Amino acid sequence: MTKLLQDLCNKEAIFSKFSDSLPANGGNGTYSYSNNSCYQRLFANVEREKIDQEIKEKFEIVKLSSSSPSNTIVLADLGCAAGPNTFGTMQHIVKSMKETFQSLCPISVLPEFQVFFNDQVTNDFNTLFQSLPVERDYFAAGVAGSFHQRLFPRASVQFVHSSYAVHWLSRVPEEIRDERSPAWNKGHIHYLGAAEIVASAYAGQFAKDMGDFLRARAEEMVQGGIMVIITSGNPDGISASHLPSGLLYKVLASTLIDMSKEGLVSEAKVDSFNLPIYITCPSEMRQLIEDDGNFSIERMELTAPTTWLQGAIDTREWINHIRAAMEGIFTQHFGHNLTFIEQLFERVIQKLNHHYEEINSKLHEKVQLFVVLKRL
């Protein structure tokens, strides 16, 4: 085994051992991601016209394809989960690239397209590829591993897409875990609504993770390559506690505390539980990108992800989506006790029903960050 491969294997083994972030529910069951991810798809689809515009104006497809020995455009979707959202997104991006190429070179042979679908090693790639469209305009392959490290050979990727993935931290900050630390987060499961020192610890972990993410992509992407990031966002200068997720985490914490008082789970287990999620803001993200120095910021803006929403959102449906994305984190910490998990999320639904109007009001705010970067 070469030294590079050995190093990558060692890093992946270390990351898998200590990672707190787990993939979404696999399979096709009631609470699977494949059956509970339409919100994520609709949120991301809000940005489709912008992605088309950026491809037409910023992605130099003729130059990038001609510089490839095989006349191939290589794309990667980082944090693809178990499908099917990723397929629709990548098919749309490839279609936009083909149309752009044909408008510029109508008589030239189209480049071929290779799409890599990436997620963590424990992601349900079987379910993902079972739903791979037969009719598609690209070659498909899976790449398992953390996107906080290198995944591809140097200067081999021309386009990177990542939707609702970079807000997942690689791990909960170490000081949050230590009950002797001033940042011990007793009574909370997240930094929202917690002490400032807790929020600072989360921000520090996000900065480290994004630094690792950007450095890895800088190695993998060709000069002039484009990267699109869609993630949860928060306006500058405003606490993320006002977001729907702020209310959700508060209700989750209070529900766990209630269940510990009833003897359904130990207090120590609740006190030691924290969600590895961070919601960034434009100024923070901009600073991290500028500190990295390998990308130009082509576009960065907050948008309202629910412009498609007609009427009110259904609380149970919303929590089913949350459960599909987060259940693995709860079962890893509290154990694979289905009765406990069922009770937890059912109680959360009942509590959130009392905040129905507040939730629907907040869901219409600009809470999605859209970022387009170009490799320098």
Summary of the structure (lengths in Angstrom):
residues: 376
radius of gyration: 20.9
end to end distance: 32.4
largest distance: 71.8
contacts: 1204
relative contact order: 0.15
helix: 47%
strand: 16%
